[in-house]
Amino acid sequence: MTSPCLPGTFLSEAYSSLSKSLAGDACPGRVKLTRNGLPSVSNPYVFNGDFVDRGRNSMEVLMILLVSFLVYPNDLHLNRGNHEDFMMNMRYGFTKEILHKYKLHGKKILQILEDVYTWLPIGTIIDNEILVIHGGISESTDLNLLHRIERNKMKSVLMSPIPIDGDRATEKKNKVGKAIAAWGMKTDGPFSEQLTKHEWEQVINILWSDPRGKRGCYPNTSRGGGCYFGPDITSKILNKYQLKMLVRSHECKPEGYEICHDGKVITVFSASNYYEEGSNRGAYIRMSSGTTPRFFQYQITKATCLRPLYQRVNAIESSAIRMLKERMISRKTDLIRAFQLQDRNKSGKLSMGQWAFSMENVLGLNLPWRSLSSHLVATDKDGNTDYMSSFQDIHIQKPVKEASETQPWLKPGWSKTPFGRLIRVQSTLIETVYRYRSDLQIIFNVIDSDHSGLISMEEFRSMWKLFKSHYSVRIDDSQFDELAERMDSNKDGSIDFNEFLKAFYVVHKFDKLSKSDTKLA
């Protein structure tokens, strides 16, 4: 952690949504520098992480910040965010941006940035009173340990250290990490040169956690990493280290900032228009020793004007509803099954309570379903829901059309035949692949070491050797070569992402068939 003593401090999350506007005339970064002046001893800056991954010009944003740091090394401070992570970059677009812009040297640039990320501080303490970190804290946060930690050993927070004792059952998994832990840490040295599991947990809590009104510390189920921490945890950690305030970012706020935990936690979010133009304000903070923080809000639009509050709320709500509907369609089969279990009369309708219960039970989201129902399902005059209408305005673009569309000769009741059951199984698998598509994309990018968009046979062999040594899987190289050839369905000598997804579909069916054969035997 860095520990500047700052008489007058400007704080901002340099969220890379700034890059959405960098190419135009209305750039939030430029607005801040124009209004507040260049960094200096009397005007220092802290940018609180997430410099990349949110816009087409993330590289330009990062270069401005890094060059500014070189010019003003004592007056500009850059904290690491959860997106300063090569695994996050592969998922959210920065890797693709670099390879598109720098076709000759893109791979080398990405390797350098991996190292740059690891050397960024994970926190800043101002005047020995204010802790500035990207995400949050936990009940076990140890600032002394975090100050001593060799942070350059952590290439990606999303992959937990490989256990030396072989006890993999106790590994902590997160939403993304569970899909990629099999590949191990990408390190340049032996396992002993990694962070310990305890050190890794300390860092992931700093970068991924969020404050909540509920007391205590409990898993951050929404993000799948870090924790939720209550006001009692904030008081405990601040008192332990004789601090007065925690400033963090990591969450979009409609007004650009939010104060919680009795004024001890401030969330500042500097990217206006995060969801879409007009959805939220951006904000930054100016601080001076002995004075209360001053908040500065702004809205970057084509006309640099602010929408009315109700329009901004509607924009945020519309974006959230779209994401929720995508979550629903990815669990369509499970939801329909749950609805039909409740619908004992086979009427196609459920009471509002039954519909809400099924939604929460299947999706695992503790949301005000009754309030949201007007956006998600049609209701009749008696308040009953037509549950199939939940899926009427969104669908997955399936690789093949439904049998009823391609085979008009099928008679009524065909869906109950073995052929119909096969079609339903296929639909379920399509939903499953859709649900985990982003995780499979990460795995694909890990294997695709040259980031060409194609997995060569050599890259596939290298991955298999790592997998085989890591899990002691006994399989001949000839069998592996046969697998690779089968995945390469168009026989062009490489595997694209669609072929990769299709292979997961086939393997899933094969596993089920193998189990059936075993039972029959």
C-alpha angles and dihedrals in degrees: 000000000000119000111199121175102222125185092189119019135188114202126194141155103234091209110180093236079089084077090066087074101030094095092054134058097265106070119162091210091053090045090056095046091045094049097039104032131234121311115278141149089277095038110041125168134216118196109195106212141271097093095158144037102056108081146024093261101049091127091056091050091050093048092051090052095045094046090047088051091053092049095043104026094161098040104046123059127192120199121198116248129196090264093059085089127103092223092055089048091056090053102041104040112264093107090052091048093053095047091048095049099039106036095165101042102018096111092051091048091053091051091052092048090052087062093042090056093053093055096051113109114251094215147009129215115205122206089339087284111077125058114205116193133150102240120007148266141277134214089265098046108143112194092184091057091045089052091054098039119118093233093177087076092068109083093167129012088203093072118065118219115274107256112245094205093056093240097138094160091077096051113126110236130200133196095272098024094062090066098047105031089097091073093057127217118323098232137154094218143039123296091265089067092063126091115268119254090254092052091047091052090051091054096043090053091052093051102037111030127109133200120243135182093240116094121246136032120283138159118292096236094176096059097027091226136070121012145269111251127199132214091268091058090049092052092045095053096040092049092046092058096032093245128147106204146017119215117191141157127195097113131077113236123194093230095038095253142041134196120210144153094057092308094306097108125054123186113200121188116183102185111095118198090030096158097025138324111307096011098115145356124246121226143187134189133231117203133188128184112273095007133099118259116269117216123212118194129192142170122214111205135145088271093029088238130132124243117228114271094253091055092050091049090049091051092052092044093050092051092048092049090052091053091047092052090051088054089050095050091050087060097036096127093049092047094050090050091051092047093050092050088057093043098076093164093052089232096139089238136099134186115258090253093053092048092048091047092052093047094051094042095051101036095038091221119137097214134144092260095174091057092045094047094091088064097043113035141024118245132196128227091274092056095252118140127236091219097195089060086073087082102036099103101040135048141162114257096240121207090234132031122250115274091244089061097047098035108044090169091072111117125230110280094034090128090069093057123092087259090053091049089052090054090051091050089051091052090051091051091049089054091048092051089046090051094053098031094114092052091049088050089057092051090048091052092048091055091042091074096173091048092230094140090248132083110226121209089250092053090049091051091050091051091049093051090053092046092047094050093044096051101024091235113179111221132129120247088237090061090049091051089051090051091051091049091050091051090052092075097171092047096229094135097255139069121238124199095263091053088048092053091046090054091057089052092053094045090051091055092045092054091054092047092049091053090050092050091051091053092048091050 
